[in-house]
Amino acid sequence: MNDLDACIVAPVYYRVVRRCGTKWHFIKGESFYNPLNLPRLSLDDLFSSFGTSMREAVSQLRKINGGEEGFYIVDIMDKRYYYCGNLPSCTKDKLIELGIGRREPITGY
């Protein structure tokens, strides 16, 4: 799980969630973009600051892909939920599809 923390970069209001067996694991990670200048919050407080909860997010995630195992993304600001796939790399692909990040690094610097 630590490898995923190190390789996923997303705005503060995007959270990666992994479904393993019957459990949902919210991955804390680090944020590079914080447009609301929020202080570092616990996950509970972060979700609360956007008017929702991790419990509500899990309820919505269960509706996607039948709640199957794998990686999901929660956009807690816009209340959008996405299934990514079974591999951590699928999470990066979904973020790129959502306009976050790029496949190729910026070169020439």
N, CA, C and O atoms as CSV, one atom per row, in Angstrom:
chain,resi,resn,atom,element,x,y,z
A,1,MET,N,N,0.817,-1.193,0.000
A,1,MET,CA,C,0.000,0.000,0.000
A,1,MET,C,C,0.860,1.257,0.000
A,1,MET,O,O,0.444,2.273,-0.556
A,2,ASN,N,N,2.040,1.222,0.602
A,2,ASN,CA,C,2.898,2.401,0.628
A,2,ASN,C,C,3.346,2.802,-0.769
A,2,ASN,O,O,3.529,3.989,-1.036
A,3,ASP,N,N,3.528,1.830,-1.672
A,3,ASP,CA,C,3.909,2.153,-3.045
A,3,ASP,C,C,2.846,3.011,-3.714
A,3,ASP,O,O,3.172,3.930,-4.465
A,4,LEU,N,N,1.575,2.717,-3.447
A,4,LEU,CA,C,0.507,3.505,-4.036
A,4,LEU,C,C,0.545,4.928,-3.495
A,4,LEU,O,O,0.356,5.879,-4.253
A,5,ASP,N,N,0.787,5.092,-2.189
A,5,ASP,CA,C,0.880,6.425,-1.600
A,5,ASP,C,C,1.945,7.246,-2.309
A,5,ASP,O,O,1.763,8.444,-2.524
A,6,ALA,N,N,3.053,6.616,-2.673
A,6,ALA,CA,C,4.185,7.334,-3.253
A,6,ALA,C,C,3.972,7.691,-4.722
A,6,ALA,O,O,4.585,8.638,-5.214
A,7,CYS,N,N,3.111,6.950,-5.436
A,7,CYS,CA,C,3.047,7.165,-6.881
A,7,CYS,C,C,1.789,7.878,-7.367
A,7,CYS,O,O,1.697,8.186,-8.555
A,8,ILE,N,N,0.827,8.150,-6.510
A,8,ILE,CA,C,-0.395,8.830,-6.925
A,8,ILE,C,C,-0.363,10.265,-6.424
A,8,ILE,O,O,-0.220,10.514,-5.227
A,9,VAL,N,N,-0.498,11.198,-7.345
A,9,VAL,CA,C,-0.518,12.620,-7.011
A,9,VAL,C,C,-1.843,13.183,-7.507
A,9,VAL,O,O,-2.178,13.050,-8.684
A,10,ALA,N,N,-2.602,13.817,-6.600
A,10,ALA,CA,C,-3.924,14.323,-6.969
A,10,ALA,C,C,-4.303,15.499,-6.078
A,10,ALA,O,O,-3.716,15.682,-5.011
A,11,PRO,N,N,-5.281,16.297,-6.505
A,11,PRO,CA,C,-5.759,17.397,-5.661
A,11,PRO,C,C,-6.299,16.879,-4.328
A,11,PRO,O,O,-6.653,15.706,-4.206
A,12,VAL,N,N,-6.359,17.749,-3.348
A,12,VAL,CA,C,-6.760,17.377,-1.993
A,12,VAL,C,C,-8.151,16.746,-1.954
A,12,VAL,O,O,-8.428,15.920,-1.084
A,13,TYR,N,N,-9.020,17.120,-2.876
A,13,TYR,CA,C,-10.391,16.618,-2.830
A,13,TYR,C,C,-10.580,15.296,-3.583
A,13,TYR,O,O,-11.701,14.793,-3.658
A,14,TYR,N,N,-9.526,14.735,-4.133
A,14,TYR,CA,C,-9.580,13.399,-4.734
A,14,TYR,C,C,-8.965,12.415,-3.753
A,14,TYR,O,O,-7.879,12.661,-3.229
A,15,ARG,N,N,-9.644,11.308,-3.499
A,15,ARG,CA,C,-9.139,10.281,-2.600
A,15,ARG,C,C,-9.199,8.935,-3.295
A,15,ARG,O,O,-10.192,8.584,-3.933
A,16,VAL,N,N,-8.121,8.197,-3.158
A,16,VAL,CA,C,-8.051,6.844,-3.703
A,16,VAL,C,C,-8.533,5.889,-2.617
A,16,VAL,O,O,-8.160,6.009,-1.450
A,17,VAL,N,N,-9.362,4.945,-3.024
A,17,VAL,CA,C,-9.910,3.951,-2.105
A,17,VAL,C,C,-9.659,2.579,-2.713
A,17,VAL,O,O,-9.828,2.379,-3.916
A,18,ARG,N,N,-9.255,1.643,-1.872
A,18,ARG,CA,C,-9.029,0.273,-2.346
A,18,ARG,C,C,-9.997,-0.665,-1.643
A,18,ARG,O,O,-10.132,-0.639,-0.420
A,19,ARG,N,N,-10.653,-1.474,-2.416
A,19,ARG,CA,C,-11.564,-2.487,-1.880
A,19,ARG,C,C,-10.819,-3.811,-1.857
A,19,ARG,O,O,-10.402,-4.316,-2.900
A,20,CYS,N,N,-10.651,-4.377,-0.655
A,20,CYS,CA,C,-9.999,-5.681,-0.469
A,20,CYS,C,C,-10.948,-6.558,0.327
A,20,CYS,O,O,-11.248,-6.264,1.484
A,21,GLY,N,N,-11.417,-7.625,-0.281
A,21,GLY,CA,C,-12.365,-8.485,0.420
A,21,GLY,C,C,-13.626,-7.703,0.744
A,21,GLY,O,O,-14.307,-7.205,-0.153
A,22,THR,N,N,-13.930,-7.600,2.025
A,22,THR,CA,C,-15.116,-6.856,2.455
A,22,THR,C,C,-14.771,-5.485,3.013
A,22,THR,O,O,-15.657,-4.777,3.491
A,23,LYS,N,N,-13.507,-5.098,2.963
A,23,LYS,CA,C,-13.067,-3.835,3.571
A,23,LYS,C,C,-12.749,-2.781,2.517
A,23,LYS,O,O,-12.294,-3.092,1.417
A,24,TRP,N,N,-13.002,-1.528,2.883
A,24,TRP,CA,C,-12.661,-0.367,2.064
A,24,TRP,C,C,-11.518,0.351,2.754
A,24,TRP,O,O,-11.620,0.680,3.935
A,25,HIS,N,N,-10.433,0.600,2.040
A,25,HIS,CA,C,-9.251,1.262,2.599
A,25,HIS,C,C,-9.072,2.620,1.921
A,25,HIS,O,O,-8.790,2.692,0.725
A,26,PHE,N,N,-9.236,3.687,2.690
A,26,PHE,CA,C,-9.012,5.039,2.180
A,26,PHE,C,C,-7.531,5.345,2.307
A,26,PHE,O,O,-6.963,5.251,3.396
A,27,ILE,N,N,-6.909,5.709,1.203
A,27,ILE,CA,C,-5.467,5.935,1.173
A,27,ILE,C,C,-5.208,7.419,1.387
A,27,ILE,O,O,-5.687,8.258,0.624
A,28,LYS,N,N,-4.455,7.734,2.421
A,28,LYS,CA,C,-4.240,9.135,2.805
A,28,LYS,C,C,-3.467,9.898,1.739
A,28,LYS,O,O,-3.991,10.871,1.196
A,29,GLY,N,N,-2.260,9.499,1.424
A,29,GLY,CA,C,-1.475,10.162,0.381
A,29,GLY,C,C,-1.117,11.601,0.702
A,29,GLY,O,O,-1.370,12.090,1.803
A,30,GLU,N,N,-0.530,12.263,-0.266
A,30,GLU,CA,C,-0.137,13.673,-0.164
A,30,GLU,C,C,-0.841,14.448,-1.267
A,30,GLU,O,O,-1.118,13.896,-2.332
A,31,SER,N,N,-1.128,15.697,-1.028
A,31,SER,CA,C,-1.792,16.541,-2.022
A,31,SER,C,C,-0.818,17.556,-2.589
A,31,SER,O,O,0.032,18.084,-1.871
A,32,PHE,N,N,-0.944,17.829,-3.889
A,32,PHE,CA,C,-0.100,18.847,-4.500
A,32,PHE,C,C,-0.893,20.114,-4.801
A,32,PHE,O,O,-0.299,21.168,-5.032
A,33,TYR,N,N,-2.210,20.032,-4.803
A,33,TYR,CA,C,-3.048,21.174,-5.152
A,33,TYR,C,C,-4.146,21.304,-4.111
A,33,TYR,O,O,-4.933,20.380,-3.910
A,34,ASN,N,N,-4.196,22.435,-3.462
A,34,ASN,CA,C,-5.146,22.663,-2.388
A,34,ASN,C,C,-5.764,24.048,-2.594
A,34,ASN,O,O,-5.388,24.993,-1.900
A,35,PRO,N,N,-6.711,24.187,-3.540
A,35,PRO,CA,C,-7.222,25.507,-3.910
A,35,PRO,C,C,-7.940,26.234,-2.782
A,35,PRO,O,O,-8.045,27.461,-2.804
A,36,LEU,N,N,-8.427,25.505,-1.814
A,36,LEU,CA,C,-9.130,26.132,-0.697
A,36,LEU,C,C,-8.196,26.419,0.471
A,36,LEU,O,O,-8.633,26.898,1.518
A,37,ASN,N,N,-6.899,26.123,0.290
A,37,ASN,CA,C,-5.889,26.344,1.321
A,37,ASN,C,C,-6.272,25.664,2.635
A,37,ASN,O,O,-6.127,26.247,3.709
A,38,LEU,N,N,-6.757,24.441,2.541
A,38,LEU,CA,C,-7.150,23.688,3.726
A,38,LEU,C,C,-5.920,23.220,4.490
A,38,LEU,O,O,-4.917,22.851,3.878
A,39,PRO,N,N,-5.982,23.229,5.812
A,39,PRO,CA,C,-4.879,22.647,6.580
A,39,PRO,C,C,-4.899,21.128,6.406
A,39,PRO,O,O,-5.888,20.565,5.936
A,40,ARG,N,N,-3.805,20.470,6.787
A,40,ARG,CA,C,-3.781,19.000,6.733
A,40,ARG,C,C,-4.800,18.476,7.731
A,40,ARG,O,O,-4.688,18.717,8.933
A,41,LEU,N,N,-5.775,17.771,7.236
A,41,LEU,CA,C,-6.865,17.274,8.067
A,41,LEU,C,C,-6.858,15.756,8.104
A,41,LEU,O,O,-6.309,15.105,7.216
A,42,SER,N,N,-7.474,15.198,9.141
A,42,SER,CA,C,-7.720,13.759,9.142
A,42,SER,C,C,-8.696,13.476,8.002
A,42,SER,O,O,-9.379,14.384,7.528
A,43,LEU,N,N,-8.762,12.233,7.567
A,43,LEU,CA,C,-9.687,11.904,6.478
A,43,LEU,C,C,-11.131,12.206,6.869
A,43,LEU,O,O,-11.899,12.714,6.052
A,44,ASP,N,N,-11.507,11.897,8.112
A,44,ASP,CA,C,-12.869,12.201,8.566
A,44,ASP,C,C,-13.160,13.691,8.456
A,44,ASP,O,O,-14.209,14.091,7.952
A,45,ASP,N,N,-12.222,14.513,8.933
A,45,ASP,CA,C,-12.415,15.966,8.888
A,45,ASP,C,C,-12.401,16.489,7.455
A,45,ASP,O,O,-13.145,17.413,7.125
A,46,LEU,N,N,-11.562,15.907,6.607
A,46,LEU,CA,C,-11.511,16.329,5.205
A,46,LEU,C,C,-12.857,16.085,4.526
A,46,LEU,O,O,-13.391,16.976,3.865
A,47,PHE,N,N,-13.401,14.890,4.687
A,47,PHE,CA,C,-14.696,14.580,4.088
A,47,PHE,C,C,-15.775,15.499,4.659
A,47,PHE,O,O,-16.626,15.997,3.922
A,48,SER,N,N,-15.735,15.717,5.956
A,48,SER,CA,C,-16.710,16.590,6.611
A,48,SER,C,C,-16.643,18.017,6.074
A,48,SER,O,O,-17.673,18.675,5.925
A,49,SER,N,N,-15.436,18.496,5.784
A,49,SER,CA,C,-15.289,19.866,5.281
A,49,SER,C,C,-15.937,20.042,3.906
A,49,SER,O,O,-16.239,21.165,3.501
A,50,PHE,N,N,-16.150,18.941,3.193
A,50,PHE,CA,C,-16.830,18.990,1.899
A,50,PHE,C,C,-18.291,18.535,2.010
A,50,PHE,O,O,-18.944,18.277,0.999
A,51,GLY,N,N,-18.792,18.439,3.239
A,51,GLY,CA,C,-20.202,18.127,3.453
A,51,GLY,C,C,-20.594,16.690,3.212
A,51,GLY,O,O,-21.733,16.411,2.837
A,52,THR,N,N,-19.669,15.775,3.422
A,52,THR,CA,C,-19.971,14.354,3.237
A,52,THR,C,C,-19.182,13.551,4.268
A,52,THR,O,O,-18.568,14.126,5.166
A,53,SER,N,N,-19.197,12.256,4.144
A,53,SER,CA,C,-18.467,11.393,5.073
A,53,SER,C,C,-17.892,10.203,4.314
A,53,SER,O,O,-18.300,9.910,3.190
A,54,MET,N,N,-16.948,9.531,4.940
A,54,MET,CA,C,-16.388,8.328,4.321
A,54,MET,C,C,-17.477,7.262,4.213
A,54,MET,O,O,-17.490,6.492,3.253
A,55,ARG,N,N,-18.372,7.210,5.168
A,55,ARG,CA,C,-19.472,6.239,5.126
A,55,ARG,C,C,-20.358,6.481,3.896
A,55,ARG,O,O,-20.750,5.534,3.214
A,56,GLU,N,N,-20.670,7.747,3.620
A,56,GLU,CA,C,-21.472,8.082,2.433
A,56,GLU,C,C,-20.713,7.721,1.156
A,56,GLU,O,O,-21.301,7.209,0.204
A,57,ALA,N,N,-19.406,7.990,1.141
A,57,ALA,CA,C,-18.596,7.644,-0.029
A,57,ALA,C,C,-18.625,6.139,-0.279
A,57,ALA,O,O,-18.784,5.702,-1.419
A,58,VAL,N,N,-18.471,5.349,0.776
A,58,VAL,CA,C,-18.510,3.889,0.628
A,58,VAL,C,C,-19.875,3.450,0.102
A,58,VAL,O,O,-19.959,2.558,-0.742
A,59,SER,N,N,-20.930,4.069,0.594
A,59,SER,CA,C,-22.272,3.747,0.111
A,59,SER,C,C,-22.377,3.979,-1.397
A,59,SER,O,O,-22.970,3.172,-2.113
A,60,GLN,N,N,-21.803,5.077,-1.875
A,60,GLN,CA,C,-21.822,5.375,-3.308
A,60,GLN,C,C,-20.894,4.443,-4.088
A,60,GLN,O,O,-21.227,4.020,-5.195
A,61,LEU,N,N,-19.733,4.125,-3.516
A,61,LEU,CA,C,-18.783,3.241,-4.198
A,61,LEU,C,C,-19.357,1.844,-4.391
A,61,LEU,O,O,-19.072,1.189,-5.393
A,62,ARG,N,N,-20.160,1.385,-3.442
A,62,ARG,CA,C,-20.773,0.053,-3.562
A,62,ARG,C,C,-21.671,-0.047,-4.797
A,62,ARG,O,O,-21.889,-1.139,-5.321
A,63,LYS,N,N,-22.183,1.080,-5.255
A,63,LYS,CA,C,-23.076,1.095,-6.415
A,63,LYS,C,C,-22.316,0.972,-7.734
A,63,LYS,O,O,-22.901,0.666,-8.773
A,64,ILE,N,N,-20.999,1.215,-7.679
A,64,ILE,CA,C,-20.171,1.177,-8.883
A,64,ILE,C,C,-19.549,-0.208,-9.009
A,64,ILE,O,O,-18.983,-0.723,-8.044
A,65,ASN,N,N,-19.645,-0.800,-10.159
A,65,ASN,CA,C,-18.998,-2.085,-10.429
A,65,ASN,C,C,-19.381,-3.143,-9.396
A,65,ASN,O,O,-18.613,-4.073,-9.149
A,66,GLY,N,N,-20.545,-3.009,-8.799
A,66,GLY,CA,C,-21.008,-3.984,-7.814
A,66,GLY,C,C,-20.165,-4.030,-6.556
A,66,GLY,O,O,-20.226,-5.008,-5.812
A,67,GLY,N,N,-19.376,-2.991,-6.301
A,67,GLY,CA,C,-18.528,-2.973,-5.110
A,67,GLY,C,C,-17.424,-4.014,-5.154
A,67,GLY,O,O,-16.938,-4.458,-4.114
A,68,GLU,N,N,-17.026,-4.404,-6.362
A,68,GLU,CA,C,-15.979,-5.418,-6.522
A,68,GLU,C,C,-14.640,-4.923,-5.991
A,68,GLU,O,O,-14.440,-3.725,-5.790
A,69,GLU,N,N,-13.729,-5.862,-5.768
A,69,GLU,CA,C,-12.376,-5.510,-5.336
A,69,GLU,C,C,-11.703,-4.659,-6.397
A,69,GLU,O,O,-11.999,-4.766,-7.587
A,70,GLY,N,N,-10.799,-3.817,-5.944
A,70,GLY,CA,C,-10.046,-2.979,-6.859
A,70,GLY,C,C,-9.879,-1.583,-6.311
A,70,GLY,O,O,-10.107,-1.322,-5.130
A,71,PHE,N,N,-9.477,-0.691,-7.195
A,71,PHE,CA,C,-9.198,0.692,-6.822
A,71,PHE,C,C,-10.297,1.609,-7.338
A,71,PHE,O,O,-10.812,1.434,-8.443
A,72,TYR,N,N,-10.637,2.577,-6.523
A,72,TYR,CA,C,-11.677,3.550,-6.829
A,72,TYR,C,C,-11.134,4.945,-6.541
A,72,TYR,O,O,-10.167,5.101,-5.797
A,73,ILE,N,N,-11.762,5.954,-7.134
A,73,ILE,CA,C,-11.441,7.349,-6.828
A,73,ILE,C,C,-12.724,8.034,-6.391
A,73,ILE,O,O,-13.780,7.868,-7.003
A,74,VAL,N,N,-12.608,8.813,-5.315
A,74,VAL,CA,C,-13.715,9.627,-4.829
A,74,VAL,C,C,-13.345,11.090,-5.041
A,74,VAL,O,O,-12.309,11.545,-4.555
A,75,ASP,N,N,-14.178,11.821,-5.757
A,75,ASP,CA,C,-14.054,13.278,-5.876
A,75,ASP,C,C,-15.006,13.844,-4.828
A,75,ASP,O,O,-16.200,13.994,-5.086
A,76,ILE,N,N,-14.472,14.160,-3.638
A,76,ILE,CA,C,-15.355,14.557,-2.545
A,76,ILE,C,C,-15.908,15.970,-2.722
A,76,ILE,O,O,-16.911,16.318,-2.099
A,77,MET,N,N,-15.277,16.780,-3.551
A,77,MET,CA,C,-15.790,18.127,-3.777
A,77,MET,C,C,-17.047,18.093,-4.657
A,77,MET,O,O,-18.040,18.750,-4.349
A,78,ASP,N,N,-16.999,17.331,-5.742
A,78,ASP,CA,C,-18.123,17.266,-6.681
A,78,ASP,C,C,-19.001,16.034,-6.484
A,78,ASP,O,O,-19.949,15.819,-7.239
A,79,LYS,N,N,-18.691,15.225,-5.471
A,79,LYS,CA,C,-19.467,14.014,-5.151
A,79,LYS,C,C,-19.568,13.090,-6.364
A,79,LYS,O,O,-20.653,12.655,-6.750
A,80,ARG,N,N,-18.401,12.803,-6.955
A,80,ARG,CA,C,-18.327,11.878,-8.090
A,80,ARG,C,C,-17.467,10.690,-7.685
A,80,ARG,O,O,-16.530,10.823,-6.899
A,81,TYR,N,N,-17.800,9.530,-8.233
A,81,TYR,CA,C,-17.167,8.285,-7.816
A,81,TYR,C,C,-16.795,7.482,-9.054
A,81,TYR,O,O,-17.585,7.367,-9.991
A,82,TYR,N,N,-15.581,6.924,-9.051
A,82,TYR,CA,C,-15.066,6.243,-10.239
A,82,TYR,C,C,-14.428,4.913,-9.856
A,82,TYR,O,O,-13.732,4.815,-8.846
A,83,TYR,N,N,-14.674,3.891,-10.675
A,83,TYR,CA,C,-13.948,2.627,-10.549
A,83,TYR,C,C,-12.742,2.705,-11.467
A,83,TYR,O,O,-12.860,3.134,-12.615
A,84,CYS,N,N,-11.575,2.291,-10.968
A,84,CYS,CA,C,-10.342,2.389,-11.758
A,84,CYS,C,C,-9.915,1.052,-12.346
A,84,CYS,O,O,-9.547,0.986,-13.519
A,85,GLY,N,N,-9.956,-0.004,-11.562
A,85,GLY,CA,C,-9.478,-1.311,-11.996
A,85,GLY,C,C,-8.825,-2.032,-10.835
A,85,GLY,O,O,-8.908,-1.591,-9.689
A,86,ASN,N,N,-8.170,-3.151,-11.140
A,86,ASN,CA,C,-7.574,-3.978,-10.089
A,86,ASN,C,C,-6.125,-3.656,-9.772
A,86,ASN,O,O,-5.593,-4.143,-8.775
A,87,LEU,N,N,-5.478,-2.851,-10.591
A,87,LEU,CA,C,-4.064,-2.542,-10.387
A,87,LEU,C,C,-3.882,-1.081,-9.992
A,87,LEU,O,O,-4.655,-0.224,-10.421
A,88,PRO,N,N,-2.867,-0.788,-9.176
A,88,PRO,CA,C,-2.604,0.618,-8.825
A,88,PRO,C,C,-2.407,1.502,-10.055
A,88,PRO,O,O,-2.794,2.670,-10.045
A,89,SER,N,N,-1.813,0.957,-11.110
A,89,SER,CA,C,-1.586,1.752,-12.325
A,89,SER,C,C,-2.902,2.193,-12.969
A,89,SER,O,O,-2.936,3.205,-13.669
A,90,CYS,N,N,-3.970,1.454,-12.742
A,90,CYS,CA,C,-5.283,1.838,-13.273
A,90,CYS,C,C,-5.765,3.142,-12.645
A,90,CYS,O,O,-6.504,3.904,-13.269
A,91,THR,N,N,-5.342,3.394,-11.408
A,91,THR,CA,C,-5.712,4.631,-10.726
A,91,THR,C,C,-5.086,5.821,-11.437
A,91,THR,O,O,-5.742,6.839,-11.658
A,92,LYS,N,N,-3.819,5.689,-11.791
A,92,LYS,CA,C,-3.144,6.765,-12.524
A,92,LYS,C,C,-3.823,6.994,-13.875
A,92,LYS,O,O,-4.027,8.137,-14.282
A,93,ASP,N,N,-4.170,5.917,-14.563
A,93,ASP,CA,C,-4.848,6.038,-15.861
A,93,ASP,C,C,-6.170,6.791,-15.726
A,93,ASP,O,O,-6.490,7.639,-16.559
A,94,LYS,N,N,-6.935,6.484,-14.685
A,94,LYS,CA,C,-8.221,7.155,-14.482
A,94,LYS,C,C,-8.010,8.632,-14.167
A,94,LYS,O,O,-8.759,9.476,-14.659
A,95,LEU,N,N,-7.006,8.961,-13.355
A,95,LEU,CA,C,-6.721,10.366,-13.054
A,95,LEU,C,C,-6.357,11.131,-14.326
A,95,LEU,O,O,-6.793,12.266,-14.517
A,96,ILE,N,N,-5.562,10.513,-15.189
A,96,ILE,CA,C,-5.203,11.152,-16.461
A,96,ILE,C,C,-6.460,11.354,-17.309
A,96,ILE,O,O,-6.630,12.404,-17.929
A,97,GLU,N,N,-7.328,10.361,-17.334
A,97,GLU,CA,C,-8.600,10.476,-18.053
A,97,GLU,C,C,-9.434,11.644,-17.511
A,97,GLU,O,O,-10.166,12.288,-18.263
A,98,LEU,N,N,-9.319,11.913,-16.208
A,98,LEU,CA,C,-10.053,13.009,-15.570
A,98,LEU,C,C,-9.339,14.353,-15.711
A,98,LEU,O,O,-9.812,15.371,-15.206
A,99,GLY,N,N,-8.190,14.347,-16.405
A,99,GLY,CA,C,-7.465,15.594,-16.644
A,99,GLY,C,C,-6.433,15.934,-15.590
A,99,GLY,O,O,-5.969,17.072,-15.520
A,100,ILE,N,N,-6.069,14.964,-14.773
A,100,ILE,CA,C,-5.087,15.180,-13.715
A,100,ILE,C,C,-3.835,14.386,-14.054
A,100,ILE,O,O,-3.882,13.161,-14.162
A,101,GLY,N,N,-2.727,15.074,-14.218
A,101,GLY,CA,C,-1.470,14.417,-14.541
A,101,GLY,C,C,-1.283,14.261,-16.037
A,101,GLY,O,O,-2.079,14.744,-16.843
A,102,ARG,N,N,-0.213,13.576,-16.381
A,102,ARG,CA,C,0.111,13.338,-17.789
A,102,ARG,C,C,0.879,12.033,-17.888
A,102,ARG,O,O,1.530,11.606,-16.934
A,103,ARG,N,N,0.798,11.408,-19.047
A,103,ARG,CA,C,1.488,10.127,-19.249
A,103,ARG,C,C,2.994,10.311,-19.342
A,103,ARG,O,O,3.758,9.535,-18.769
A,104,GLU,N,N,3.409,11.323,-20.054
A,104,GLU,CA,C,4.842,11.555,-20.257
A,104,GLU,C,C,5.312,12.697,-19.363
A,104,GLU,O,O,4.623,13.710,-19.239
A,105,PRO,N,N,6.465,12.545,-18.746
A,105,PRO,CA,C,6.980,13.647,-17.925
A,105,PRO,C,C,7.366,14.839,-18.797
A,105,PRO,O,O,7.671,14.688,-19.980
A,106,ILE,N,N,7.348,16.012,-18.200
A,106,ILE,CA,C,7.780,17.221,-18.904
A,106,ILE,C,C,9.292,17.156,-19.050
A,106,ILE,O,O,9.998,16.915,-18.071
A,107,THR,N,N,9.797,17.368,-20.256
A,107,THR,CA,C,11.240,17.305,-20.489
A,107,THR,C,C,11.746,18.651,-20.980
A,107,THR,O,O,10.964,19.545,-21.305
A,108,GLY,N,N,13.058,18.780,-21.026
A,108,GLY,CA,C,13.662,19.981,-21.564
A,108,GLY,C,C,14.018,21.023,-20.524
A,108,GLY,O,O,14.293,22.173,-20.867
A,109,TYR,N,N,14.017,20.639,-19.265
A,109,TYR,CA,C,14.378,21.597,-18.215
A,109,TYR,C,C,15.746,21.307,-17.666
A,109,TYR,O,O,16.215,22.013,-16.773
